[in-house]
Amino acid sequence: MKEVHLHLVSDATGDTLEQVAKAALAQFPDIKTIKHYWPMIRTARHMERLIPEFEEKPGIVMFTLVNQDIEDVLIKACDEKNWPYISVLHSIIRELGHHLGQKSIARPGLQHIMNDEYFERIDAMQYTLMHDDGQCLEGLKEADIILVGISRTSKTPTCIYLANKGMKTANVPIVPNQPLPAEMDNLDGKFVVGLINSVDRLVQIRRNRLLSLKENKETTYVEEDSIKKEVQQAQRLISSRGWPVINVTRRSIEETAGAIMKLKYRFDDEKAKKDGG
């Protein structure tokens, strides 16, 4: 397996750069990447002082730098040392500026400013944590999204992901042979989505869950026939309410959240047309 050193250089936290690098590297599974992080570089002099450390483990340099002086120092060093380099934001900012007819203000870290959007995410996270797994049912009417599903259908992590996007998300478990809470009957105009998983996958996940808890007792929680009935009952219940359903079996949390948001946009559009009509 080929081994490559990757230097990730940023004048802010480096979160954006890390996510871009992670997504890109996933396309090269046969490459072993050793990452070196260089965040919060705020002056050209700071950049100059770090160059000798790059020389110890030379490799590919990726950067998100909006300050031209810092970028000039890094690119000059890369050219002199023959290090390949990739500017993640430069071409995007340049093209945006061209189409918008404006010049960027070249200030790092603006995406982390504590503006209204930031505080909306904090509120959404607090709401979601309070309304996890059927808690505080009286507050469901305040939710942007409500997820329902049987145990081990990724309801909680999906809710947390959506909350980080600013969506107040609650989840309510579907319990075998029990009706949904009465509060679920009075949600006119609320967006509700059902999550399901394959029987095989549920058996595997639930068995691993019990092993992690060091629970060895026989239980219908992991029996294939019982899980099959549980899934069928959940599907019938979700269908009877007219809620959309998403099968999470082969989806990551991000993919599930993306599918939910697509459905929500459609739901909101239809609701707006109805209200307008």
N, C-alpha and C positions, 0 to 999 in steps of 0.2 A: 504494500500500500504506500502510495506516494505521500510524503510528509511536507507540509507547507506552513511557514510562519506567516501569520496575518496580523498586521498592526492596524488597530482601529483607533483613529485619531479624531477627536471632537473638541470644539470650543464650548460645549455644554455637557450634559450628563452622558451623552453617547447612547441613549436609549434608542433613538431612531436608527442610528448606525448599526447597532447590535441586531435589531429586528431585520433590517435590510440584509445584513450579512448572513444571518441565520436562514432567511428565506432563500437566498441565492445559493448558499452552500448545500442546501438540501438537494439540489439538483446534481451534486457531485458526490455520491455516496462512497466512492472508492478513494477519496482524498481525506487524509488525516490532517486536520487543521489545528495548529497551535495558536491560540489567539492571545494577543498582547493589547491591553486596553490603555489608552492615553486620553482620558477625559479632562474637561475643564481647562483647556489651554487657552489663555486669554490674552497673551501678548506674543509678539514675534520673538522677543528675547527668550521667553519660556520655551518656545518651539526650538530655538537654536540650542538650548541647553540639553534638550532631549535627543537630538540627532545621534550623538555618540552611543546612546543606549540602543538605538535601532540597529547600529552596526554590529552589535553583539549577536543578534539573531535576525539577519537580513531576510526579507521576504516581500510579500505584496503589502502595499499600504492602501488602506481605504480611509476616506475622511469625509466628515461633514464640517466644513469650515466656512463661515460666512464673512469672516474678516480677511480682506485681501492680503494684508501684510503677513498674517500668519500663514496663509496658503502659499504665498510666494516663497517663504523660507522653506516650507516643506517640499514644494515642487522642485525648487533649486537643488535641494539635497538629493531628492530622488533621481533627478537627471544626472547629477554628478556621480552618484553611487550606482547608477543603472538599476534602480529599484522600480519595478512596475507599480503604478499607482492608479487609483480610481477615485474620482470626485463624485460622491453620491448626490449632492444637492446642486452643484454648480450649474449643470446644464438645465435642470428643472427651473431654478430661479431665473436663469438667463432667458429661457423661453417664456416663462410667465411674465417677466418684465417686458419682453418684446410684445406680447399679445395684449398686455394691460396698458402699455404705454407709460410705464412708470419704472423707476429705479428702486431696487430693494434698499431697505434702511440698514442692512448688514449688521443686525444685532442678534447675537446668539441666544438660544434658550427661550425665545418668545413663546414657544408652544407650551411652556411650563408656567406662564404667568397666571396668578390666582385671580382670574376674571370670573364673570358670571357662570361661564361654562364649567369652570373648575368646581365652583361651589354646588352646581347642579349635580355633578358626579358624586360629590361627597354626600349630598342629601339622598341621592339614589342608592348609594352603598349602604347608608344607615337604614333606609327603608327596607332594602332587600334582606339585610341581616336580621331585622326584626320580624320579617314575614317569611322566614324560611321554614319549610316542612310543615305548613299549615298553622303557623303561629299567628297570633293577632289577626284573626279572620275578619274582625270588624273593620280593619283597615284596607280590605281588598279593593274597595271602590276608589282608592287613591292610586292604584297600580296602573302603570302604563302597559304592562304585560303580565299575564298570569299563566304559569305553566302547570300542567297536571300530568301525572304519570305514576306508575307503580314504582316500587323500590328499585334502585340501581338503574335509573334511566338518565342519569347525569343532570337531574333537575337543579341541584344546588350549584355546581360549578358553572352551569350555563347561566344561571341567574346572576352570579357574581360577575361573570364576563359582561353580561348586558348592563349591569349596574355601573361597571367601569366606563361604559359608553354613555352614561347619563340616563339610563332607563330604569325607572322604579319597577322592579320585577319581583313578584311573589310566586311561591310554588306551593301547591297543595297535593299531598299524596293520594293516590287511589288505593284504598285498602281493600283486600279481597272480601267479598260478601258484605261490604258495608257501603251505604250510600255516601255520596259526597256531602260535605257540611252544608247546612241550610243556607249559609251565606253565599254559596255558589249559585243559588237560584235567583238571586237578585242583582245580576251583573249586566243589565241591559247596556249596550254600547261599549262594553269592555272587551279587550282583545285577549282571548284565551286560546292556548295551543296545547295539544296533547303530545306527549313524547312516549314512544314505544321502543322496545329493543327486541332482538331475536331471542328465542328461547335458549338456544345454545350459548349465546353470549351472556345471557342473564345467569344461567347455571354456573358458568365459569366465574363471573364477577362475584356472585354471591358466595360461592365456595371459597374463593380467595378472601372475601371479607370475613367469613367465619374463622378461617385459619389465622388471619391477622389478629382476631380477638381471642384466639386459642379456645374456640368453642367447638367441641367434638360431638355434641349431642345430635341425634337424628332429628331432622326437622323438615317440614314441608316447604320451608323457605328455599331449599335447594333441590327439591324433588322435581324432575323434569315434567312429569304429568301435572303436578300442581301449578308449576310456573306456566305451562301451556294454557291451562284454564284461566289463570290470572291475566295473561296477555289477551286472551280472547274476550274476557269480561271487560277489560279496560278499553279494548277497541270498540266494543259495542256501546259502552258508556259514552266515549268520546264522540262516536258517530251519532248517537241519539241526541246529543247536544248541538250537533252541527258545527263542532269545532274542527279546525284543521289539525292534521296529525303529521308528525315528522318522525321517521324511523332513524334513530341515532346509531344503529348498529355499526355502520361503516363511516361514521362521521366523527371528526374531531370536535371539541367544544367550539372552536372558532367557526367551523363549517355549520354546526347546528345553529349557532347564534346568527350567522349570516342568513341562513334559510328562514329563521324566525323574523328577522328584520325585513326581508323581502315580503313575507306574508303580511307583516304589520303595515308596510307602506301601502300595499294593495287594500288592506282593511280600512286604513285611514282615508284613502282616496274614495272608496265606495261610500264610506260614512259621510264624507264631505259632500258628495254628489246627492246623497239621499237627503241630508239636512238642507242643502241648497234648493232641492226640488220641492 
